[in-house]
Amino acid sequence: MKSRLGKGAAGPVQAFLDHGADFVVRDTLDSLIDGMRELPGGDALDGTRVRLEVEARDREMDNDFTKDAQVAMLRSARAYRGDRLVRTASPHKILDPKSGPLIAVKLHILTRKSLGGIETDLSGRALGADGQPVPGLYAAGEASGFGCGGVHGYRALEGTFVGGCLFSGRIAGRAAAAAV
Ligand SMILES: Cc1cc2nc3c(=O)[nH]c(=O)nc-3n(C[C@H](O)[C@H](O)[C@H](O)COP(=O)(O)OP(=O)(O)OC[C@H]3O[C@@H](n4cnc5c(N)ncnc54)[C@H](O)[C@@H]3O)c2cc1C
């Protein structure tokens, strides 16, 4: 907590800045874009577009009535003291040299959650195409249709997946133990 209240990056963030293969840290936007383009696949990056987006966002910092969702949410979050102190940086223009250096992070697509996997019965037994249990095969967690968010149906609640994963694992494990 202390490190989040002070100036500069917290230790884990600084480690990413120093060693992260997907992190680029530079003093100017041009060199930042050059650095991003040097990352694998970075040549697809349209530097002109990046500059236009950054400058457009910075213009909105001067607009008290901005419709820029990110700037508006930042200002809204800071109305609450807790978020003001530890969860948000004080608003500034990205290209303000006093707020440097500039940091770019290459993002990778990952599967955060699945809402459906192998169909099971309520004992975690995997069902085959004929709807019958496949002997000796169980599924739990994300791999199971009922596990994780599947417990909640189509409208899976954020933050509730691990519970369903553990629960479905417990059920499948007990069923497997009972079967041997
Ligand atoms: C960024 C992020 C944030 C999240 N935040 C939350 C949250 O706040 N609250 C919440 O409840 N849920 C959250 N979730 C979802 C939750 O973390 C997952 O639903 C849960 O961890 C899935 O558990 P699991 O055991 O089913 O699968 P996993 O944790 O994915 O485990 C599957 C394991 O199988 C291994 N594996 C894969 N293929 C093979 C193979 N061929 N042979 C052997 N091993 C293999 C993998 O390496 C992995 O260790 C988040 C997920 C992500 C990605």
The ligand as a Gaussian input file, in Angstrom:
#p B3LYP/6-31G(d) Opt

LIG

0 1
 C       -6.896000     -12.141000     -16.113000
 C       -7.946000     -12.993000     -15.420000
 C       -8.600000     -12.481000     -14.314000
 C       -9.561000     -13.231000     -13.669000
 N      -10.167000     -12.724000     -12.552000
 C      -11.030000     -13.494000     -11.866000
 C      -11.592000     -13.016000     -10.632000
 O      -11.323000     -11.901000     -10.168000
 N      -12.455000     -13.829000      -9.974000
 C      -12.798000     -15.071000     -10.447000
 O      -13.564000     -15.765000      -9.801000
 N      -12.273000     -15.533000     -11.608000
 C      -11.392000     -14.792000     -12.324000
 N      -10.856000     -15.252000     -13.498000
 C      -11.287000     -16.565000     -13.987000
 C      -10.616000     -17.698000     -13.202000
 O       -9.275000     -17.358000     -12.920000
 C      -10.666000     -18.970000     -14.063000
 O      -12.015000     -19.228000     -14.386000
 C      -10.115000     -20.146000     -13.279000
 O       -8.821000     -19.903000     -12.800000
 C      -10.100000     -21.374000     -14.183000
 O       -9.628000     -22.463000     -13.404000
 P       -9.475000     -23.882000     -14.073000
 O       -8.785000     -24.725000     -13.052000
 O      -10.771000     -24.355000     -14.629000
 O       -8.549000     -23.629000     -15.363000
 P       -7.049000     -23.104000     -15.398000
 O       -6.703000     -22.315000     -14.180000
 O       -6.897000     -22.479000     -16.746000
 O       -6.217000     -24.461000     -15.302000
 C       -6.044000     -25.297000     -16.413000
 C       -4.665000     -25.898000     -16.276000
 O       -4.492000     -26.933000     -17.247000
 C       -3.209000     -26.826000     -17.769000
 N       -3.213000     -27.505000     -19.068000
 C       -3.736000     -27.072000     -20.238000
 N       -3.549000     -27.974000     -21.207000
 C       -2.898000     -29.010000     -20.633000
 C       -2.445000     -30.271000     -21.114000
 N       -2.616000     -30.649000     -22.382000
 N       -1.816000     -31.094000     -20.249000
 C       -1.657000     -30.754000     -18.964000
 N       -2.077000     -29.566000     -18.438000
 C       -2.694000     -28.720000     -19.274000
 C       -2.936000     -25.350000     -17.841000
 O       -1.549000     -25.095000     -17.879000
 C       -3.561000     -24.870000     -16.536000
 O       -2.656000     -24.917000     -15.445000
 C       -9.885000     -14.529000     -14.158000
 C       -9.226000     -15.034000     -15.271000
 C       -8.256000     -14.276000     -15.902000
 C       -7.520000     -14.846000     -17.086000

